Amino acid sequence: MDNEVLKAERLITKYCNTAGRYIETGDIAEYIYYFANNMEGNIDGFSGRVHQPLKAALLLIVHEQFSSELPSDRNDYDQILAGGTALSAMYLMARLENLFRIKSQYLNEDGTLKNGIPMQLRQILKREYKKEYNKDINIGNKWRCSRINQAFNIFLYRNRTLLGKRLKIMDKKLRIADRLDYIRNPAMHGELDDPGVEARFLGLLVAMFYYGLVSPNKKTLTPG
C-alpha cells in the first residue's frame, strides 16, 4: 500500500498545503471516497466501534454540499451535508491523536511514556517543555503527552518506516506539527467557527496512516 501513502502525500502537498484553505479539483474527494470504501475494519486503530464513525466522517467530506443559506432553507439531510465537515474535522483530529499514541514506540494510549524511552528524547521533551512553560519539569513515567503536535513528534522520533519518513519530509516542507497544534485547540474548544476547512487535510493524513501501517496483503502491520 506504499503507493496509496504517496498519493495522499501528493494531494496534501498540492491541494491542502496551507492551514485554512484547500483546492478541490475532485481528486481529493475521489481519493477519500476510495479510502472510505476500501478501509477494512480489522486493522488495529481502525477496528471495532471506531470503524463506522470514521467511515461516516470521511463520507461527509466526500458528499459535502456547503451553502451559506440559512438552515430554514434546507431540509435536515441537506443541512447535515452542508455542515458535516466541521464535525468530521474534529473527529478525524481526535482519531489522529490516538493513532500517534497507539502506533508510537514511546507512548501509551493514554499519553503516558512507556518504559525505556531514550534519554535523548527525554531531554528533548524537557527542553521543549521548559521553553514552553518557562519552568523546570521532570519528565517521568507519569508525564502525559496532552498535545497533538507533541504526540506527532514523538511518533516520528527514530521512526524508520515509510510512513515515518514521508511524514518527516512533509513536516519539514509544510510544518505539519505546527499546523496540527494551530488548529487543534481552537477547533476542540469551539473558538474556530467552522473547522470543516481542515477536514480534507486531516482525512488524507488518516489515509496515510492506514495505508502506511498495512502491508500489501492488508493484514499485517509494519513496525511502529
N, C-alpha and C positions, 0 to 999 in steps of 0.2 A: 504493500500500500504506500510505498515511498512516493510514487508519482502523485498520489492524492495530497500528500503533505505539501509537495512543491506547488501544486495547483492552488491550494488555499493560500500559501505564502504569496504567490504571484498576484492573486486577487487583492489581498490586503495591501501589498506594496503599490499596486497600480491604482486601485479604486478607493481604498479606505486608509490612506496613509497619514491622515491628519485628524486629530480629535474634533468632533463636532460636525464632520462633513463626510460625504461619500458620493461616489458617482455610480449610478446604477444603469448599466447598459443591457441588463438582462443576464449577464454572465454570473453575477453573484447569486441571483435568485435561482438560476439553473443549477449551480453547484450546491447550494444549500438544500434545494429540493431533492437532488440526488442523494446527498448525505442523509437527510432525514428519512428517506425511504429505504436506504440500504443499511442504516445503523442497526446492528443486532443488539439484542437485549441480554446477551450472555457474557458481556465483557465487563470486567471489574471497573467501576466508575461510571458505567452506562447501563447497569442492570437493575433488576428489581423495580422498586417504586420510582426510581429515577427515570426509567426509560420513557414512559408515556408523557410526563410533563416536559421532558427535554425535547421529544419529538414535536409536541404541540408548540413549544416556544419557537422552534425552527420553522414550522409551517406558518406560524403567524407572520414571520418575516416574509416568507415567500408570497403570501396572499394579502399583504398589506394594501389597504386602499385609503391612504391618507387623504383627508379632506379638512378644510377649515370650516365646514358647515357646522352649525350648532347641532347638538345631539337630537333635538326635536325634529330635525330634518331627515333623520336616518332611522332605519329600523334597528332592532337590537343586534342582529347579526352583522350588519354593515358597520355599526358603531364599534363592535369588537375588532373587526378587521381594520378600522380606521386608527384605533389607538392601541392595538395589541402589541406593537413592537416595543412600547415602553415597558410593558410587563415582561416581555421576552428578554430585554436587555438586563433587567435586574436579576432574573432567574439565571440567565447564562453567566453573568458575572459571579453569582454565588457558586454555580457549578464549577467554574474555572478555578476559583479559590480552593475549593475542595479537591480538585484534581491536582493542583500544585502541591497540596499537602500529601494526599494518599500515594502519589507517584514520586514523591521526593525520597531520596536516600536518608534525609536527615530530620524529617518532620513526621510526627504522628498526626493522625486525622484531626485531633483537637488543637493542633498548632504547637504543641509542646515539642521540645527537642528530643530526638532519640539518643540513646547512649552511644558513645563513641564518635561524637561529632568532631571533625578535625579542628585542631587548635587554631589553624589559620582562619577557618570560617567563624569560629567563636570570637576571634579578635576582630574580624570584620564587623560582626554584629555589635560587639561592644563599642567599637569606634563609631559606627553609624548611629547607634542609639545615644551615645554620649553627645554627639554633634547635634542630633535632633532635639533632645530634651535638655541639653546643656547641664547634664549632671552625670556622675559616675553610676554605673549599674553593674550588677552581677548577672552574667548570662549563665544560669544554671539549668538543671534539668526541668525545673518548674516554670522556666520562662515560656511564655506563649507568644507565638507569632500571630498578630492580630491585624496585619495589613497585607493587602493582596500583592502589592509590589514587592514586599519583603519575601512573601511566600514564593513568588515568581523567581526572585533572585536566588533563593536557597535551592529551589528546584534545579536551576541551571548550574549551580556550583559543581564542578567536576563531572558534569553530565555529558557523556560522550556518545549518546545515542544520536541518530539522525535528527530526531525531534529537538533534542537539546541544542545541537549545532545550528539548526536553522533558526531557532528562536533567539539564540545568541546573536546571530547575524542580523536578524530583524531588529533586535533591541538596539544594536549599535546604530542602525540606519534610522529607525523610526521611534526610538525611545519608548518601547512597549511598556516597560516597568513604570516609567513616569506617567504614561497615559492612563494606565490602569489605576494608579494612585490618584490621578487628577479627577477621574470620573466616578470612582467607587463611592466615596463618602457622600458627595452631593446627590448621587442617584439614590443610594440607600436611605439617606436621611431626609429625602424629599425636597432638597434645595434645587435640584435640577428638574425643571418643569416637565421636560419630555426627554428622557434618556434613550428613547427609541432610535435616535440618530446613530447610536453606537451599537445597535443590535447586530448589524451585519458584520462589523469588525469582530465582535465577541463570538458570533456564530462560526465565523471562519477559524478563529482560534480554537474553539472547541473541536471543530473538524480536524484541525492539525493534530490535536491531542489524540483523538480517536484513531485516526489512520497511522499516527506515529507510534502508537502503542500496540497495534495489531500486526501480526506477521502476515505474509501473503496468504496463508490458509485461514486468516481471520479468527484463529483460535488461541494462539499463543502470544503472550505479552513479551515485549522486549524488556531487557533490564532497565529499571528506573534509575 
